[in-house]
């Protein structure tokens, strides 16, 4: 809240949400609250893939993991 441009905090918050079992909230943190250039980072993509996997959306998780291997 103090620095809205500190996007790493949103990625960290997504990690916390996922660990708490709030996978939809984790996905929303990444997909809805980060600017496009940060969403495209490997760090954001990794937690997004993990959150999708934990939310039983293995197809989306696999798609993201394949993007990361390029």
N, C-alpha and C positions, 0 to 999 in steps of 0.2 A: 504494500500500500504506500510505503514511503517513496518508492522509486518505481513507477509503472514501466519504465524501460528495462528493468532488471528481470528479463524473461526467464532466467534460470530458476527463479523462485516459483514460477508457474509449473515448470517441468518437475521441480522437487515436490510441489503440492500434488501433482498428478501421481507421482510415485507413492506418496502417502495415501492418497485416496485408493489406489490399487491395492496397497498392502492392507488397508482396512476393509477390503471387499467391496468398495464403492467404485466398481469398474466403469460404470457409465459416467460418473463424475470425473474420473481420471481421463477418459476419452474426451469429454467436453472441455476440460482444461486445455488440452492440446489442440483440439480441432476448432474450438470456438473462441478461445481467449488469447491465442498467440498470433502475432503477425506472420504473414506467409513465409518470410525468410527464416524465422525461427522454427516454424512447423517443418520446414524442409531440412532442418539439421538432423544429423544422425542421432544425436542425443534424444531429441523429441520423438523421432521415429521409433527408436528402441522401446521407450516406455509405452508408446501408442500400440506397438505390436504386442507387447506383453499384456496390456490392458484388454485389447481385443481378444487375445487368446483366453485370458481369464474370464472374459464375458461370454465364452463359448462361441466366439466368432473366429474360428480357426482359418477360414478362407481369407478374411481380411488380414489377419496376423501373418499368414504365409505370404501374401502379396507384399506386405511391408518388408518382411525379412528378405524377400528376393530383391527388392529395391536397394536394400542396405548392402547386399553382396556385390553390387555393380561397382 
